[in-house]
Amino acid sequence: MSSFTQMLENWIRFPYLEEYLSSGALSWWFRKLLILSCSLCIIVYLLVCTISFLLYVYKKMNKHQETDVDGKFCWKKPKQVVAQVLYIYGNILHGYEVFGMEHLPKGPGVIISYHPVCTIDYFLLVAKLIKETGRECFTTIDRAIYRFPGWKTSCDAAGLKDFSKAEILDILKKGHFIGIFPGGAKEGNFSNDYNLMWGKRTGFARVALGAKVPIIPIFTQNVCEAYRNIGKTRLTRWLYEKTRLLYLPIYGPFPVKLRTYIGEPIPYDPNTTAAELAEKTKTAIENLRDKYQKRPGNILRALSERFDKHYKTN
């Protein structure tokens, strides 16, 4: 009888119960999180397709009213509407702020940024530029995103494309900004704690040297806490390296405080090589990160900063 009682006690002891509940709860939450993230991806995809259709109708109805000097449709009014929506979204959800607007040159420039899971901070900056200065900023993206079925019109309207070097030089010659993420999707998918994953990429530096324009480094505080992704494993990393088409499921947004810091421009120097300029740019962004970002990142701390009235930017 005593042995039976001891066995029963072993089965109902709290360690067993705790182990069962923790493993079960973890599995349940993981499944829910995966379903939610996949649902968000589907919703975003369908939303962009809907916007593309509406923009296509708008273009057909206004093809003679919105053309630039080259006769191309410039999407001026849709850009202003989207900029206003993003401006309101950033203020409400993230209390979005920008520091260092005075560092932006009056002429063209190449804006270089760290690539988080979701580049919402960059688009909030672009919206602020359009709304407050009227200046446009075009953006290079992965060709796979540009070719998503139903997305082309939305990408064209937003100035997003897998631009060639000649197209980028033409944009800069017209006095616009061009935004480039040297880390690309690899950095967005697999970077940990704001670490840059540029490898030996120097294309953006060659473009800046070719156009003889400055590079403007930027960094956004808490951007990795606004959205997170799941599935960072050796297998998914291997699949990405082989296909370049893998995008891990994303969850969020969290209403964390976002502050974009614009660093001092790195001026054109004919005596600087592309490799040296790329390294200078990387160091500039890392300096902004180390100055303004507490690491490791923490969602609760980033949330609390929205209510920190005594926060100092310096």
Secondary structure as UniProt FT lines:
FT   HELIX           2..12
FT   HELIX           14..61
FT   TURN            63..65
FT   TURN            69..70
FT   HELIX           76..94
FT   STRAND          97..99
FT   HELIX           101..103
FT   STRAND          109..113
FT   HELIX           120..133
FT   STRAND          137..140
FT   HELIX           143..146
FT   TURN            149..151
FT   HELIX           152..158
FT   STRAND          160..161
FT   HELIX           165..173
FT   TURN            174..175
FT   STRAND          177..180
FT   TURN            182..183
FT   HELIX           184..190
FT   TURN            193..194
FT   TURN            199..200
FT   HELIX           203..211
FT   STRAND          215..221
FT   HELIX           223..226
FT   STRAND          228..229
FT   HELIX           234..243
FT   STRAND          250..251
FT   STRAND          259..262
FT   TURN            270..271
FT   HELIX           274..292
FT   HELIX           299..304
FT   HELIX           305..307
FT   TURN            309..310
//
